[in-house]
Amino acid sequence: SIPAVTANLAPHAHWLLRIGFASVFLFHGIGKIAAPAQFAEMMGLPLSIVLAVALAEVAGGLGLIFGAALHRDWMTRLAALATIPVLIGAIVMVHWGQWSFVATETHPMGGMEFQVVLLFMALYFVIRGNGAQSR
């Protein structure tokens, strides 16, 4: 029956959020590592800030996956925490003033909808840690 199947899958459902979240941060972090000077110039940021953001993104993505795989609650919480300043920075510096993620003339990189969802996911993992995963 469907309830039995979902009950069996429920302890593993945290992987859906983790993989989605981690893939976004790994993609963007690796992109910044591959071309840090271009990103720094585009955003008007010092290279050191861009490298710190890239490190937080990659560490956040990897930490969320390895925190669960290795059953390290502290790693999950720290990884999620590392992404919060990055998300707040993206919201304030790039996406503020428009909700919809769709690019417009005033917001060519879209609004803050997606970043706010990621921010709430990060907060969930900071608060919950590995509490939702099976052992």
C-alpha positions in Angstrom: 0.0 0.0 0.0 1.0 3.6 -0.5 1.2 4.5 3.2 3.5 1.5 3.8 5.8 2.5 1.0 6.0 6.1 2.1 6.5 5.1 5.7 9.5 3.0 4.6 10.9 5.9 2.5 10.3 8.6 5.0 13.5 8.1 7.0 15.5 8.7 3.8 13.5 11.7 2.5 16.1 14.1 3.9 18.3 13.1 1.0 15.9 14.8 -1.4 16.5 18.2 0.3 20.2 17.6 0.9 21.0 16.6 -2.7 18.9 19.5 -4.1 20.5 22.0 -1.8 24.1 20.7 -2.2 23.8 20.6 -6.0 23.0 24.3 -6.1 25.8 25.3 -3.8 28.4 23.0 -5.4 27.5 24.3 -8.9 27.8 27.9 -7.9 30.9 27.4 -5.7 32.8 25.5 -8.3 31.9 28.1 -10.9 33.4 30.8 -8.7 36.5 28.8 -8.1 36.9 28.3 -11.8 36.6 32.0 -12.6 37.0 34.0 -9.4 38.3 37.2 -11.1 35.4 37.4 -13.5 32.9 37.0 -10.7 34.7 39.5 -8.5 34.6 42.1 -11.4 30.9 41.4 -12.2 29.9 41.8 -8.5 32.4 44.6 -7.7 33.8 42.5 -4.8 37.4 41.9 -3.7 38.8 38.6 -4.8 39.2 37.5 -1.1 35.4 37.9 -0.6 34.7 35.9 -3.8 37.0 33.1 -2.6 35.4 33.1 0.9 32.0 32.8 -0.7 33.1 30.0 -3.0 34.6 28.2 -0.1 31.4 28.6 1.9 29.4 27.3 -1.1 31.5 24.2 -1.8 32.0 23.4 1.9 28.3 23.9 2.5 27.3 21.6 -0.3 29.8 18.9 0.6 29.2 19.2 4.3 25.5 18.7 3.9 26.1 15.4 2.0 29.0 14.1 4.2 27.3 15.2 7.4 24.5 12.8 6.6 26.6 10.0 5.1 29.1 10.0 8.0 26.3 10.6 10.7 28.1 13.9 11.8 25.3 16.2 13.1 27.8 19.0 13.7 29.0 18.8 10.1 25.4 19.2 8.7 24.7 22.1 11.0 28.0 23.9 10.3 27.7 23.3 6.5 24.2 24.8 6.5 25.3 27.7 8.7 28.1 28.5 6.3 25.6 29.1 3.5 23.4 31.6 5.4 25.7 34.6 5.0 26.1 33.8 1.3 22.3 33.6 0.8 21.7 36.8 2.8 24.4 38.5 0.7 22.8 37.3 -2.6 19.4 38.5 -1.5 20.6 41.9 -0.4 23.1 42.6 -3.1 21.4 41.1 -6.2 17.8 40.0 -5.7 16.2 42.4 -3.2 13.2 44.4 -4.5 11.7 41.6 -6.5 10.1 38.4 -5.3 9.7 36.4 -8.5 12.8 34.5 -9.6 12.0 35.4 -13.3 14.5 37.9 -14.7 13.2 41.4 -15.5 14.7 44.6 -16.8 15.3 45.8 -13.3 16.5 42.5 -12.0 18.4 40.7 -14.7 19.4 37.9 -12.3 15.8 37.5 -11.0 14.2 38.2 -7.7 14.8 36.6 -4.3 12.2 33.8 -4.3 14.7 31.0 -4.9 17.3 32.4 -2.4 14.7 32.8 0.3 13.6 29.1 -0.2 17.3 28.1 0.1 17.7 30.3 3.2 14.8 28.5 4.9 16.3 25.1 3.9 19.6 26.1 5.4 17.9 27.2 8.6 16.1 23.9 8.8 19.4 22.0 8.6 21.0 24.3 11.2 18.1 23.7 13.6 17.4 20.1 12.8 20.9 18.8 11.9 20.6 15.1 11.1 17.5 14.7 13.2 15.4 13.7 10.2 17.7 10.9 8.9 17.6 7.2 9.7 20.6 5.6 11.4 
